[in-house]
Amino acid sequence: MFVHFFHELKKANVPVSLREYLTLLEAMDADVIDRRVEDFYYLSRSALVKDERNLDKFDLVFSHVFKGLEQVGEGGIARIPEEWLRALTEKFLTEEEKAQIEALGGWEKIMEELQKRLDEQKERHEGGNKWIGTGGTSPFGANGYNPEGVRIGQKEGRHGKAVKVWDKREYKNLDDQIELGTRNIKVALRRLRRFAREGAPTELDLDGTIKATAHQGYLDLIMRPERRNKINVLIFFDIGGSMDSHIKLCEELFSAARTEFKNLEYFYFHNCLYEGLWKDNRRRHTEKLATWDVLHKYPSDYKVIFVGDATMSPYEITYAGGSVEHWNEEPGGIWLERVNHIYESCIWINPIPERHWEYTPSLQIIKQIMGERMFPLTLEGLDHAMRELSR
C-alpha cells in the first residue's frame, strides 16, 4: 500500500532506495510502532531519509500522499490531552481571550462540540460558521477566523490564536536551494573529514576493555585518544570593496569552518592575492605578513580555500602595478598560480550566484587559473567543493 508513497518520494528527488523501502515494510510487519499516522511518519522518515537536507522534501511528500489521514477514525480527538490544552491556554492567551472561551462554555464545551461535529460531518465544508472546514468562522478548521478555536489541517496561523498546529515543516532551512545559514554550512563541510586518534588516551575503548577483561580474568579498562578530524585547512578571504555585500554570508562560512575544522588557519587579502596578507583588518596596513612566509610555513597537505567574488579589473590579475591599493611587483595571477602549484587541493568559493559568472571577465580569468575549480557559495556548491578537496 506504500508503493505510491515510494514513487512520490522518487519524483521529489528524495534519494530513497528499494532496500530502505523494504526495511520500512519489515518494520511495519514487525509492529514496531502503534497504528498512528504520527508514529508512521517518524518511522518512515528514519528509514527512508539518509540526508537531513531532504527532510523538508520528505515532509511535503508525506503531507501530499497521506493528506487527511490524521482526521480519520473514531475518537481521534481524544488523543489530545485536555491538560495540554489548558496549559497552552494559561501560557498564550490573554485574559480577554480566556473570557471569550469561557463564554462558550470553556474547553470542555469546545472539545465536546468538536467531537460531535466530527461525528456528524460527512463531507468537505468551506466558508461557514459551524462545520469543520476552511475560510469560515467556525471554531474548528483552517484559513478562517475565530478567536477561540482549534486549527485542523492548516500550514500556518493567520491570526496567531489557534491552539494546535497540525502541519509543521521544521526542516525548510535544510534544503539545497535556499539561503545558507551557519548550521547548513556545517552540514556541507562535514564531507571534508579524515579522522585519526592522537594525543592523550581520554576515551574508554569498550571493545578493547571487553577483550582485555576476558583475557585477564578481571576488569581491565582500556583507554584510547579521542577521534579527531585531522584535515588541515587554509582559508584566504577576500575583504572590502564589492565583498562588503557578502559579509554576513562569509561570516557564517567562517563560523562553520572554525567549528568543523580544528586545524584551520585563515588570512585576508583584497581582490586578488599579492605579496602581502593580514590577520587583522584593523591593522592591515601596519601588520602585513609576507605571502611567501605563509606558503613556506604551511605544508602541501593543507586544503586551500579562497573565498571571494573575483570581481575586479582584469589588470589587477594580469599586470604588475594593477592593484588598486599599492604597487604590486608581480601580477596577482602569478601568486594564484604559485598557490595552485604548491597545494594539490585548492578551490575557490564564490558568493555570487553562478548564473552571473559569465558576465565578469576577471571572474573567468581566476576560474581558469584555478583549473575550473570554482564553486558557488550554496549548499550544493559547498557539497561539490568538499568532494573536490577530498580527492
Contacts in CASP RR format, 6 or more apart in sequence:
PFRMAT RR
TARGET T0000
AUTHOR 0000-0000-0000
METHOD contacts of the structure
MODEL  1
MFVHFFHELKKANVPVSLREYLTLLEAMDADVIDRRVEDFYYLSRSALVK
DERNLDKFDLVFSHVFKGLEQVGEGGIARIPEEWLRALTEKFLTEEEKAQ
IEALGGWEKIMEELQKRLDEQKERHEGGNKWIGTGGTSPFGANGYNPEGV
RIGQKEGRHGKAVKVWDKREYKNLDDQIELGTRNIKVALRRLRRFAREGA
PTELDLDGTIKATAHQGYLDLIMRPERRNKINVLIFFDIGGSMDSHIKLC
EELFSAARTEFKNLEYFYFHNCLYEGLWKDNRRRHTEKLATWDVLHKYPS
DYKVIFVGDATMSPYEITYAGGSVEHWNEEPGGIWLERVNHIYESCIWIN
PIPERHWEYTPSLQIIKQIMGERMFPLTLEGLDHAMRELSR
2 21 0 8 1.000
2 24 0 8 1.000
2 25 0 8 1.000
2 44 0 8 1.000
4 65 0 8 1.000
5 44 0 8 1.000
5 61 0 8 1.000
5 62 0 8 1.000
5 65 0 8 1.000
5 66 0 8 1.000
6 16 0 8 1.000
6 21 0 8 1.000
8 61 0 8 1.000
8 64 0 8 1.000
8 65 0 8 1.000
9 16 0 8 1.000
9 48 0 8 1.000
9 57 0 8 1.000
9 58 0 8 1.000
9 61 0 8 1.000
10 16 0 8 1.000
12 57 0 8 1.000
12 58 0 8 1.000
12 60 0 8 1.000
12 61 0 8 1.000
13 57 0 8 1.000
14 48 0 8 1.000
14 49 0 8 1.000
14 54 0 8 1.000
14 57 0 8 1.000
14 58 0 8 1.000
14 61 0 8 1.000
15 50 0 8 1.000
15 51 0 8 1.000
15 54 0 8 1.000
16 48 0 8 1.000
16 49 0 8 1.000
20 47 0 8 1.000
20 48 0 8 1.000
20 50 0 8 1.000
21 47 0 8 1.000
21 48 0 8 1.000
23 47 0 8 1.000
24 43 0 8 1.000
24 44 0 8 1.000
24 47 0 8 1.000
24 48 0 8 1.000
27 33 0 8 1.000
27 43 0 8 1.000
27 47 0 8 1.000
28 40 0 8 1.000
28 43 0 8 1.000
32 43 0 8 1.000
33 39 0 8 1.000
33 40 0 8 1.000
33 42 0 8 1.000
33 43 0 8 1.000
36 79 0 8 1.000
37 66 0 8 1.000
37 69 0 8 1.000
37 70 0 8 1.000
38 70 0 8 1.000
41 62 0 8 1.000
44 62 0 8 1.000
45 55 0 8 1.000
45 58 0 8 1.000
45 62 0 8 1.000
48 58 0 8 1.000
49 55 0 8 1.000
49 58 0 8 1.000
52 171 0 8 1.000
52 174 0 8 1.000
52 187 0 8 1.000
53 174 0 8 1.000
53 175 0 8 1.000
53 176 0 8 1.000
53 184 0 8 1.000
53 187 0 8 1.000
53 379 0 8 1.000
54 174 0 8 1.000
55 170 0 8 1.000
55 171 0 8 1.000
55 174 0 8 1.000
56 169 0 8 1.000
56 171 0 8 1.000
56 172 0 8 1.000
56 174 0 8 1.000
56 175 0 8 1.000
57 175 0 8 1.000
59 169 0 8 1.000
59 170 0 8 1.000
59 171 0 8 1.000
60 169 0 8 1.000
63 167 0 8 1.000
68 153 0 8 1.000
70 153 0 8 1.000
70 166 0 8 1.000
71 118 0 8 1.000
71 152 0 8 1.000
71 153 0 8 1.000
74 119 0 8 1.000
75 115 0 8 1.000
75 118 0 8 1.000
76 118 0 8 1.000
77 111 0 8 1.000
77 114 0 8 1.000
77 115 0 8 1.000
77 118 0 8 1.000
78 115 0 8 1.000
80 111 0 8 1.000
80 164 0 8 1.000
82 107 0 8 1.000
82 108 0 8 1.000
82 111 0 8 1.000
85 107 0 8 1.000
85 111 0 8 1.000
85 163 0 8 1.000
85 164 0 8 1.000
86 107 0 8 1.000
88 163 0 8 1.000
89 98 0 8 1.000
89 101 0 8 1.000
89 107 0 8 1.000
89 163 0 8 1.000
93 101 0 8 1.000
93 161 0 8 1.000
97 147 0 8 1.000
97 148 0 8 1.000
97 161 0 8 1.000
100 147 0 8 1.000
100 148 0 8 1.000
101 107 0 8 1.000
101 110 0 8 1.000
101 148 0 8 1.000
104 110 0 8 1.000
104 139 0 8 1.000
104 148 0 8 1.000
110 139 0 8 1.000
110 148 0 8 1.000
110 149 0 8 1.000
110 150 0 8 1.000
113 139 0 8 1.000
113 140 0 8 1.000
114 132 0 8 1.000
114 139 0 8 1.000
114 140 0 8 1.000
114 150 0 8 1.000
117 130 0 8 1.000
117 131 0 8 1.000
117 132 0 8 1.000
117 140 0 8 1.000
118 132 0 8 1.000
121 131 0 8 1.000
121 132 0 8 1.000
124 133 0 8 1.000
125 131 0 8 1.000
125 132 0 8 1.000
125 133 0 8 1.000
126 133 0 8 1.000
126 134 0 8 1.000
126 135 0 8 1.000
126 136 0 8 1.000
127 133 0 8 1.000
127 134 0 8 1.000
127 135 0 8 1.000
127 136 0 8 1.000
127 137 0 8 1.000
127 144 0 8 1.000
128 135 0 8 1.000
128 136 0 8 1.000
128 137 0 8 1.000
128 138 0 8 1.000
129 136 0 8 1.000
129 137 0 8 1.000
129 138 0 8 1.000
130 138 0 8 1.000
131 138 0 8 1.000
132 138 0 8 1.000
132 140 0 8 1.000
132 141 0 8 1.000
132 152 0 8 1.000
133 140 0 8 1.000
133 141 0 8 1.000
133 142 0 8 1.000
133 152 0 8 1.000
134 141 0 8 1.000
134 142 0 8 1.000
134 143 0 8 1.000
134 144 0 8 1.000
134 154 0 8 1.000
135 142 0 8 1.000
135 143 0 8 1.000
135 144 0 8 1.000
135 145 0 8 1.000
136 143 0 8 1.000
136 144 0 8 1.000
136 145 0 8 1.000
136 146 0 8 1.000
137 144 0 8 1.000
137 145 0 8 1.000
137 146 0 8 1.000
138 146 0 8 1.000
139 146 0 8 1.000
139 148 0 8 1.000
139 149 0 8 1.000
139 150 0 8 1.000
140 149 0 8 1.000
140 150 0 8 1.000
140 152 0 8 1.000
141 149 0 8 1.000
141 150 0 8 1.000
141 151 0 8 1.000
141 152 0 8 1.000
141 153 0 8 1.000
141 154 0 8 1.000
142 151 0 8 1.000
142 152 0 8 1.000
142 153 0 8 1.000
142 154 0 8 1.000
143 154 0 8 1.000
143 158 0 8 1.000
144 158 0 8 1.000
145 158 0 8 1.000
145 159 0 8 1.000
147 159 0 8 1.000
147 161 0 8 1.000
148 161 0 8 1.000
149 161 0 8 1.000
149 162 0 8 1.000
149 163 0 8 1.000
150 162 0 8 1.000
150 163 0 8 1.000
150 164 0 8 1.000
151 157 0 8 1.000
151 162 0 8 1.000
151 163 0 8 1.000
151 164 0 8 1.000
151 165 0 8 1.000
151 166 0 8 1.000
152 166 0 8 1.000
153 166 0 8 1.000
153 167 0 8 1.000
154 162 0 8 1.000
154 165 0 8 1.000
154 166 0 8 1.000
154 167 0 8 1.000
155 167 0 8 1.000
155 169 0 8 1.000
156 165 0 8 1.000
157 165 0 8 1.000
172 178 0 8 1.000
173 179 0 8 1.000
173 181 0 8 1.000
173 183 0 8 1.000
173 184 0 8 1.000
174 184 0 8 1.000
174 187 0 8 1.000
175 379 0 8 1.000
176 378 0 8 1.000
176 379 0 8 1.000
176 380 0 8 1.000
176 383 0 8 1.000
177 378 0 8 1.000
177 380 0 8 1.000
178 379 0 8 1.000
180 249 0 8 1.000
180 252 0 8 1.000
180 253 0 8 1.000
180 377 0 8 1.000
180 378 0 8 1.000
180 379 0 8 1.000
181 252 0 8 1.000
181 256 0 8 1.000
182 252 0 8 1.000
182 255 0 8 1.000
182 256 0 8 1.000
183 256 0 8 1.000
184 379 0 8 1.000
185 252 0 8 1.000
185 253 0 8 1.000
185 256 0 8 1.000
185 257 0 8 1.000
185 379 0 8 1.000
185 382 0 8 1.000
186 256 0 8 1.000
186 259 0 8 1.000
186 260 0 8 1.000
187 379 0 8 1.000
188 379 0 8 1.000
188 381 0 8 1.000
188 382 0 8 1.000
188 383 0 8 1.000
188 386 0 8 1.000
189 256 0 8 1.000
189 257 0 8 1.000
189 260 0 8 1.000
189 261 0 8 1.000
189 382 0 8 1.000
189 386 0 8 1.000
190 260 0 8 1.000
190 386 0 8 1.000
191 383 0 8 1.000
191 386 0 8 1.000
191 387 0 8 1.000
191 390 0 8 1.000
192 231 0 8 1.000
192 233 0 8 1.000
192 260 0 8 1.000
192 261 0 8 1.000
192 303 0 8 1.000
192 386 0 8 1.000
192 389 0 8 1.000
192 390 0 8 1.000
193 229 0 8 1.000
193 231 0 8 1.000
194 229 0 8 1.000
194 230 0 8 1.000
194 231 0 8 1.000
195 227 0 8 1.000
195 228 0 8 1.000
195 229 0 8 1.000
195 230 0 8 1.000
196 227 0 8 1.000
196 228 0 8 1.000
196 230 0 8 1.000
197 224 0 8 1.000
197 225 0 8 1.000
197 226 0 8 1.000
197 227 0 8 1.000
197 228 0 8 1.000
198 225 0 8 1.000
198 228 0 8 1.000
198 230 0 8 1.000
199 225 0 8 1.000
199 226 0 8 1.000
200 225 0 8 1.000
201 223 0 8 1.000
201 224 0 8 1.000
201 225 0 8 1.000
202 223 0 8 1.000
202 225 0 8 1.000
202 226 0 8 1.000
203 223 0 8 1.000
203 224 0 8 1.000
203 225 0 8 1.000
203 226 0 8 1.000
203 227 0 8 1.000
204 221 0 8 1.000
204 222 0 8 1.000
204 223 0 8 1.000
204 224 0 8 1.000
205 222 0 8 1.000
205 223 0 8 1.000
205 224 0 8 1.000
208 222 0 8 1.000
209 219 0 8 1.000
209 220 0 8 1.000
209 221 0 8 1.000
209 222 0 8 1.000
211 222 0 8 1.000
212 220 0 8 1.000
212 222 0 8 1.000
213 219 0 8 1.000
213 220 0 8 1.000
228 262 0 8 1.000
229 260 0 8 1.000
229 261 0 8 1.000
229 262 0 8 1.000
230 263 0 8 1.000
231 261 0 8 1.000
231 263 0 8 1.000
231 303 0 8 1.000
232 261 0 8 1.000
232 263 0 8 1.000
232 264 0 8 1.000
232 298 0 8 1.000
232 299 0 8 1.000
232 301 0 8 1.000
232 302 0 8 1.000
232 303 0 8 1.000
233 257 0 8 1.000
233 261 0 8 1.000
233 263 0 8 1.000
233 264 0 8 1.000
233 265 0 8 1.000
233 302 0 8 1.000
233 303 0 8 1.000
233 304 0 8 1.000
233 305 0 8 1.000
234 264 0 8 1.000
234 265 0 8 1.000
234 266 0 8 1.000
234 267 0 8 1.000
234 298 0 8 1.000
234 302 0 8 1.000
234 303 0 8 1.000
234 304 0 8 1.000
234 305 0 8 1.000
234 343 0 8 1.000
235 254 0 8 1.000
235 257 0 8 1.000
235 264 0 8 1.000
235 265 0 8 1.000
235 266 0 8 1.000
235 267 0 8 1.000
235 304 0 8 1.000
235 305 0 8 1.000
235 306 0 8 1.000
235 307 0 8 1.000
236 266 0 8 1.000
236 267 0 8 1.000
236 268 0 8 1.000
236 269 0 8 1.000
236 273 0 8 1.000
236 277 0 8 1.000
236 304 0 8 1.000
236 305 0 8 1.000
236 306 0 8 1.000
236 307 0 8 1.000
237 250 0 8 1.000
237 254 0 8 1.000
237 266 0 8 1.000
237 267 0 8 1.000
237 268 0 8 1.000
237 269 0 8 1.000
237 307 0 8 1.000
237 308 0 8 1.000
238 268 0 8 1.000
238 269 0 8 1.000
238 270 0 8 1.000
238 271 0 8 1.000
238 306 0 8 1.000
238 307 0 8 1.000
238 308 0 8 1.000
238 309 0 8 1.000
238 310 0 8 1.000
239 268 0 8 1.000
239 269 0 8 1.000
239 270 0 8 1.000
239 281 0 8 1.000
240 270 0 8 1.000
241 270 0 8 1.000
241 271 0 8 1.000
242 309 0 8 1.000
242 311 0 8 1.000
242 312 0 8 1.000
243 250 0 8 1.000
243 308 0 8 1.000
243 309 0 8 1.000
243 351 0 8 1.000
246 308 0 8 1.000
246 309 0 8 1.000
246 351 0 8 1.000
246 377 0 8 1.000
249 351 0 8 1.000
249 377 0 8 1.000
250 307 0 8 1.000
250 308 0 8 1.000
250 351 0 8 1.000
253 307 0 8 1.000
253 349 0 8 1.000
253 377 0 8 1.000
254 266 0 8 1.000
257 264 0 8 1.000
258 264 0 8 1.000
265 298 0 8 1.000
265 302 0 8 1.000
266 279 0 8 1.000
267 277 0 8 1.000
267 278 0 8 1.000
267 279 0 8 1.000
267 289 0 8 1.000
267 294 0 8 1.000
268 277 0 8 1.000
268 278 0 8 1.000
268 279 0 8 1.000
268 281 0 8 1.000
268 284 0 8 1.000
269 276 0 8 1.000
269 277 0 8 1.000
270 324 0 8 1.000
270 325 0 8 1.000
271 312 0 8 1.000
271 316 0 8 1.000
271 323 0 8 1.000
271 324 0 8 1.000
272 312 0 8 1.000
272 316 0 8 1.000
272 317 0 8 1.000
272 323 0 8 1.000
272 332 0 8 1.000
272 333 0 8 1.000
272 335 0 8 1.000
272 336 0 8 1.000
272 366 0 8 1.000
273 291 0 8 1.000
273 306 0 8 1.000
273 332 0 8 1.000
273 333 0 8 1.000
273 335 0 8 1.000
273 336 0 8 1.000
273 339 0 8 1.000
274 291 0 8 1.000
274 323 0 8 1.000
274 326 0 8 1.000
274 328 0 8 1.000
274 330 0 8 1.000
274 332 0 8 1.000
274 335 0 8 1.000
275 290 0 8 1.000
275 291 0 8 1.000
275 292 0 8 1.000
275 328 0 8 1.000
275 329 0 8 1.000
275 330 0 8 1.000
275 335 0 8 1.000
276 288 0 8 1.000
276 289 0 8 1.000
276 290 0 8 1.000
276 291 0 8 1.000
277 288 0 8 1.000
277 289 0 8 1.000
277 290 0 8 1.000
277 291 0 8 1.000
277 294 0 8 1.000
278 284 0 8 1.000
278 287 0 8 1.000
278 288 0 8 1.000
278 289 0 8 1.000
279 287 0 8 1.000
279 289 0 8 1.000
280 287 0 8 1.000
291 335 0 8 1.000
295 338 0 8 1.000
295 339 0 8 1.000
295 342 0 8 1.000
300 342 0 8 1.000
300 343 0 8 1.000
300 344 0 8 1.000
302 343 0 8 1.000
302 345 0 8 1.000
303 343 0 8 1.000
303 345 0 8 1.000
303 346 0 8 1.000
303 389 0 8 1.000
304 339 0 8 1.000
304 343 0 8 1.000
304 345 0 8 1.000
304 346 0 8 1.000
304 347 0 8 1.000
305 346 0 8 1.000
305 347 0 8 1.000
305 348 0 8 1.000
305 349 0 8 1.000
305 385 0 8 1.000
305 389 0 8 1.000
306 346 0 8 1.000
306 347 0 8 1.000
306 348 0 8 1.000
306 349 0 8 1.000
306 370 0 8 1.000
307 348 0 8 1.000
307 349 0 8 1.000
307 351 0 8 1.000
307 377 0 8 1.000
308 348 0 8 1.000
308 349 0 8 1.000
308 350 0 8 1.000
308 351 0 8 1.000
309 350 0 8 1.000
309 351 0 8 1.000
309 352 0 8 1.000
309 363 0 8 1.000
310 348 0 8 1.000
310 350 0 8 1.000
310 352 0 8 1.000
310 360 0 8 1.000
310 362 0 8 1.000
310 363 0 8 1.000
310 366 0 8 1.000
310 367 0 8 1.000
310 374 0 8 1.000
311 352 0 8 1.000
311 360 0 8 1.000
311 362 0 8 1.000
311 363 0 8 1.000
312 324 0 8 1.000
312 362 0 8 1.000
313 322 0 8 1.000
313 324 0 8 1.000
313 362 0 8 1.000
314 361 0 8 1.000
314 362 0 8 1.000
314 365 0 8 1.000
315 321 0 8 1.000
315 322 0 8 1.000
316 322 0 8 1.000
316 323 0 8 1.000
316 324 0 8 1.000
316 332 0 8 1.000
316 362 0 8 1.000
317 331 0 8 1.000
317 332 0 8 1.000
317 333 0 8 1.000
317 336 0 8 1.000
317 362 0 8 1.000
317 365 0 8 1.000
317 366 0 8 1.000
317 369 0 8 1.000
318 331 0 8 1.000
318 332 0 8 1.000
318 333 0 8 1.000
318 365 0 8 1.000
319 331 0 8 1.000
320 328 0 8 1.000
320 329 0 8 1.000
320 330 0 8 1.000
320 331 0 8 1.000
321 327 0 8 1.000
321 328 0 8 1.000
321 329 0 8 1.000
322 328 0 8 1.000
322 331 0 8 1.000
323 332 0 8 1.000
333 365 0 8 1.000
333 366 0 8 1.000
333 369 0 8 1.000
336 366 0 8 1.000
336 369 0 8 1.000
336 370 0 8 1.000
337 369 0 8 1.000
339 346 0 8 1.000
340 346 0 8 1.000
340 369 0 8 1.000
340 370 0 8 1.000
340 371 0 8 1.000
345 388 0 8 1.000
345 389 0 8 1.000
345 391 0 8 1.000
346 370 0 8 1.000
346 373 0 8 1.000
347 370 0 8 1.000
347 373 0 8 1.000
347 374 0 8 1.000
347 375 0 8 1.000
347 385 0 8 1.000
347 388 0 8 1.000
347 389 0 8 1.000
348 366 0 8 1.000
348 367 0 8 1.000
348 370 0 8 1.000
348 373 0 8 1.000
348 374 0 8 1.000
348 375 0 8 1.000
349 374 0 8 1.000
349 375 0 8 1.000
349 376 0 8 1.000
349 377 0 8 1.000
349 381 0 8 1.000
349 382 0 8 1.000
349 385 0 8 1.000
350 357 0 8 1.000
350 363 0 8 1.000
350 374 0 8 1.000
350 375 0 8 1.000
350 376 0 8 1.000
350 377 0 8 1.000
351 376 0 8 1.000
351 377 0 8 1.000
352 360 0 8 1.000
352 363 0 8 1.000
352 376 0 8 1.000
353 376 0 8 1.000
354 376 0 8 1.000
357 363 0 8 1.000
357 364 0 8 1.000
357 367 0 8 1.000
357 374 0 8 1.000
358 364 0 8 1.000
363 374 0 8 1.000
366 374 0 8 1.000
367 374 0 8 1.000
373 388 0 8 1.000
375 381 0 8 1.000
375 382 0 8 1.000
375 384 0 8 1.000
375 385 0 8 1.000
375 388 0 8 1.000
END
